[in-house]
Amino acid sequence: MPHVTVKLWPGKSEQQKARLAEAIAKDVMEILHYGEESVSVTMEEVKSQDWLEKVYKPDIQNKWDKLYKKPGYDVNEL
């Protein structure tokens, strides 16, 4: 039962977030062979000034060995 969480800065429209969730769910179903009833997607908006503490350190830096797609931005510019 895959559940995908997307953390992003505020400012994207509900339509954009819904389209992204739909695309993610579609790819999860296709690639991992799950039915639609098994996949869920959530969007969590995180303010840019909170990104380092609420996202980067706990979800990226502390889980670097588990990342399948690493970020390309400079953490010092956050």
Secondary structure as GFF3:
##gff-version 3
##sequence-region A 1 78
A	DSSP	beta_strand	3	8	.	.	.	ID=ss1
A	DSSP	alpha_helix	14	32	.	.	.	ID=ss2
A	DSSP	three_ten_helix	36	38	.	.	.	ID=ss3
A	DSSP	beta_strand	40	45	.	.	.	ID=ss4
A	DSSP	three_ten_helix	48	50	.	.	.	ID=ss5
A	DSSP	alpha_helix	51	51	.	.	.	ID=ss6
A	DSSP	pi_helix	52	60	.	.	.	ID=ss7
A	DSSP	three_ten_helix	61	66	.	.	.	ID=ss8
A	DSSP	three_ten_helix	75	77	.	.	.	ID=ss9
###
